[in-house]
Amino acid sequence: MRPIIRWTLQQRKSSIIWWCVGIIFFVFLTLVFYPTINSQSAQLNKSFDQIPQTAKQLFTDTSDLFSPIGYLSSQIFYLMMPLILGVLAISLGASLVGKEEHDTTIELLLARPISRTKLLLGKSLAGLAVVLIVGGTSIIFTAVMCRLVGLEVAVMYILEAGLLATLLALSLGVVAFMLTALGRAGRAAGIGLAAAFALGGYILASLSSSITWLRWPAKIFPFNYYHSSELLSGNYNWANAIYFVAVIVACLVISWLAFRRRDLLGS
């Protein structure tokens, strides 16, 4: 199993580096202008107050957009970091096994003395490592940049928000991983359905506070349990994180049950 993890990480080494570079560049560009924006926060808040409340909820979950917590939440943690890490996790989840099957190289792996269970476990651990490396890099760099530009949010809260954003991304990635493990139809639809699961959840959760009938369907999706402003202010209810763990475990179990029993060439 260790050779599979090492080989998968080696294959994706360049991709990992470029993902880290890209997310560092994004965080730098977002936070480097904070001192200028902070000096004009009163005027900017007046302009933002003219936007309808429903539209605001698609960008932030706090009313004070240009406070330290509001700015960091709306510009980094509310959407962009979960979105970037989610794209990484979904594409990774769909390709860890799917690419091997599509290229018909999975037979070479299974011809070795390794079970399907160990193969699937090795691939999933390699995918976990990739997301954690990129997510960890983004969290650490965000915390450093906040100190450099004088954005006063506790480092611990930044780390917690980054951790949950990474966990949210992983819950989306395992959906694509599960669909790919189900067979040919799942491989074809994996990225699309996982992306719809992510985007649909984001829209429903963002609008559910003002549109009451959306609150129940929003509970199906992971974004409903991710509240960046609460995380950055230290008020997050960590019982919500059980949802992400449950989705990850359930999808991995379904992936294992499906993958170990089906015909890899015929389905």
C-alpha positions as a printed Julia matrix, in Angstrom:
267×3 Matrix{Float64}:
   0.0    0.0     0.0
   2.87   2.4     0.77
   4.28   2.09   -2.75
   0.85   3.1    -4.13
   0.77   6.18   -1.91
   4.34   7.14   -2.85
   3.72   6.53   -6.56
   0.48   8.53   -6.58
   2.11  11.45   -4.78
   5.08  11.29   -7.13
   2.75  11.42  -10.13
   1.07  14.53   -8.74
   4.15  16.32   -7.39
   4.1   19.07  -10.02
   0.36  19.52   -9.6
   0.73  19.87   -5.82
   3.42  22.53   -6.24
   1.35  24.56   -8.7
  -1.78  24.34   -6.58
   0.2   25.63   -3.59
   1.71  28.45   -5.67
  -1.7   29.41   -7.04
  -3.45  29.54   -3.69
  -0.56  31.48   -2.11
  -0.77  34.01   -4.93
  -4.53  34.34   -4.47
  -4.25  34.87   -0.7
  -1.44  37.4    -1.18
  -3.41  39.47   -3.69
  -6.51  39.38   -1.49
  -4.86  40.42    1.77
  -2.09  42.76    0.64
  -4.65  45.51   -0.02
  -6.38  45.14    3.34
  -4.69  48.2     4.97
  -6.02  50.44    2.2
  -9.49  48.92    2.35
  -9.55  49.11    6.15
  -8.84  52.85    6.04
 -11.95  53.31    3.87
 -14.16  50.79    5.65
 -16.84  53.29    6.7
 -17.46  54.5     3.15
 -17.32  50.99    1.75
 -19.83  49.72    4.31
 -22.27  52.47    3.3
 -21.99  51.41   -0.34
 -22.39  47.75    0.54
 -25.5   48.47    2.63
 -27.31  49.46   -0.59
 -27.05  45.9    -1.93
 -30.17  43.75   -1.28
 -29.82  41.38    1.68
 -30.43  38.28   -0.44
 -27.56  39.23   -2.74
 -25.27  39.91    0.23
 -25.79  36.4     1.53
 -24.12  34.98   -1.58
 -20.87  36.76   -0.63
 -20.72  36.74    3.14
 -22.4   35.45    6.29
 -21.71  38.58    8.34
 -23.2   42.07    8.25
 -19.91  43.93    8.8
 -18.08  43.11    5.59
 -15.03  45.31    6.18
 -14.23  44.47    9.78
 -11.2   42.16   10.2
 -13.43  39.1    10.63
 -15.88  40.22    7.95
 -13.15  40.9     5.4
 -11.28  37.65    6.04
 -14.52  35.67    5.99
 -15.97  37.19    2.82
 -12.74  37.38    0.83
 -11.05  34.13    1.84
 -12.99  31.65    3.92
 -16.66  32.08    3.03
 -16.37  31.02   -0.6
 -12.97  31.24   -2.26
 -10.91  28.86   -0.13
 -13.65  26.19    0.02
 -14.16  26.68   -3.73
 -10.47  26.33   -4.64
  -9.91  23.36   -2.33
 -13.23  21.87   -3.47
 -12.18  21.99   -7.13
  -8.93  20.28   -6.19
 -10.65  17.61   -4.08
 -13.37  16.86   -6.65
 -10.96  16.56   -9.58
  -8.66  14.45   -7.43
 -11.45  12.2    -6.17
 -12.66  11.55   -9.71
  -9.19  10.72  -11.04
  -7.48   8.71   -8.3
  -9.03   5.46   -9.51
 -10.94   6.73  -12.54
  -7.83   7.69  -14.49
  -6.29   4.26  -13.93
  -9.45   2.59  -15.19
  -9.82   4.95  -18.15
  -6.21   4.34  -19.2
  -6.63   0.58  -18.56
  -3.55   0.62  -16.35
  -5.41  -0.52  -13.26
  -4.9   -4.15  -14.32
  -1.16  -3.65  -13.88
  -1.73  -2.54  -10.32
  -4.1   -5.37   -9.49
  -1.74  -7.9   -11.08
   0.59  -7.24   -8.19
   0.07  -8.96   -4.83
  -2.27  -6.3    -3.49
  -5.97  -6.49   -2.72
  -8.58  -4.1    -4.04
  -9.13  -2.91   -0.49
  -5.48  -1.91   -0.08
  -5.46  -0.33   -3.53
  -8.51   1.79   -2.71
  -7.14   2.67    0.73
  -3.77   3.66   -0.71
  -5.37   5.86   -3.36
  -7.68   7.54   -0.84
  -4.81   8.21    1.59
  -2.74   9.71   -1.23
  -5.66  11.96   -2.16
  -6.08  12.96    1.48
  -2.38  13.86    1.65
  -2.62  16.07   -1.45
  -5.6   18.04   -0.14
  -4.0   18.39    3.3
  -0.73  19.64    1.81
  -2.44  22.3    -0.31
  -4.94  23.17    2.42
  -2.24  23.36    5.08
  -0.11  25.61    2.89
  -3.02  27.98    2.33
  -3.9   28.09    6.04
  -0.35  28.83    7.19
   0.22  31.48    4.52
  -3.12  33.15    5.35
  -2.19  33.33    9.04
   1.22  34.83    8.18
  -0.29  37.39    5.79
  -2.86  38.45    8.38
  -0.06  39.29   10.79
   1.92  41.15    8.11
  -0.99  43.38    7.02
  -2.32  43.98   10.54
  -5.54  42.01   10.11
  -6.37  41.24   13.73
  -7.97  37.82   13.88
  -6.68  35.19   16.32
  -4.31  32.72   14.68
  -6.14  29.81   16.3
  -9.43  30.88   14.71
  -7.74  31.2    11.31
  -6.36  27.68   11.67
  -9.78  26.36   12.69
 -11.51  28.05    9.74
  -8.89  26.66    7.36
  -9.24  23.19    8.86
 -13.0   23.19    8.37
 -12.67  24.57    4.83
 -10.34  21.65    4.09
 -12.79  19.23    5.69
 -15.6   20.7     3.58
 -13.5   20.19    0.44
 -12.74  16.6     1.43
 -16.45  15.89    1.88
 -16.98  17.03   -1.72
 -14.0   15.08   -3.01
 -15.14  11.78   -1.5
 -18.49  12.16   -3.29
 -16.62  12.2    -6.64
 -14.41   9.35   -5.39
 -17.47   7.27   -4.47
 -19.22   7.88   -7.79
 -16.08   6.85   -9.67
 -15.8    3.66   -7.64
 -19.38   2.71   -8.54
 -18.54   2.06  -12.2
 -18.56   3.49  -15.71
 -21.67   5.62  -15.23
 -20.25   7.06  -12.04
 -16.94   7.87  -13.73
 -18.78   9.82  -16.42
 -20.91  11.79  -13.97
 -18.59  12.0   -10.96
 -17.21  15.51  -11.4
 -20.52  16.99  -12.58
 -22.6   15.54   -9.75
 -20.03  16.4    -7.09
 -19.81  19.96   -8.43
 -23.61  20.24   -8.43
 -23.62  18.94   -4.85
 -21.13  21.67   -3.9
 -22.65  24.57   -5.84
 -26.25  23.66   -5.01
 -25.38  23.42   -1.33
 -23.63  26.79   -1.38
 -26.62  28.54   -2.97
 -29.2   26.89   -0.7
 -27.21  27.5     2.47
 -26.48  31.11    1.53
 -30.13  31.93    0.87
 -31.73  29.82    3.6
 -31.47  32.53    6.27
 -33.85  34.79    4.3
 -35.9   32.17    2.43
 -37.3   29.95    5.15
 -38.51  27.07    2.98
 -34.91  26.46    1.85
 -33.73  25.64    5.37
 -34.71  21.97    5.32
 -33.27  21.07    1.89
 -30.12  23.04    2.76
 -29.44  20.6     5.62
 -28.61  17.9     3.08
 -25.55  19.78    1.81
 -22.17  20.32    3.48
 -22.08  24.1     3.07
 -24.97  24.4     5.53
 -22.63  23.22    8.3
 -19.77  25.56    7.44
 -19.97  29.07    8.97
 -16.78  31.02    8.37
 -17.62  34.13   10.4
 -18.51  31.98   13.43
 -15.23  30.1    13.05
 -13.2   33.31   12.84
 -14.92  34.78   15.9
 -14.62  31.59   17.97
 -18.38  30.96   18.13
 -18.63  27.92   15.9
 -20.6   24.91   17.11
 -18.17  22.06   16.47
 -20.99  19.51   16.62
 -21.67  20.59   13.01
 -18.32  19.08   11.99
 -19.8   15.62   12.64
 -21.65  16.02    9.35
 -18.41  16.25    7.35
 -16.91  13.23    9.1
 -20.1   11.23    8.52
 -20.16  12.07    4.78
 -16.49  11.15    4.37
 -16.85   7.84    6.22
 -20.11   6.9     4.45
 -18.72   7.65    0.98
 -15.52   5.71    1.66
 -17.47   2.68    2.89
 -19.74   2.74   -0.17
 -16.67   3.13   -2.4
 -15.06   0.09   -0.79
 -18.21  -2.08   -1.05
 -18.73  -1.16   -4.7
 -15.1   -1.32   -5.87
 -14.26  -4.7    -4.35
 -17.19  -6.49   -6.03
 -17.55  -5.11   -9.53
 -15.94  -6.04  -12.82
 -13.42  -3.27  -13.52
 -13.32  -3.88  -17.25
 -17.0   -4.38  -17.84
 -18.5   -1.63  -15.71
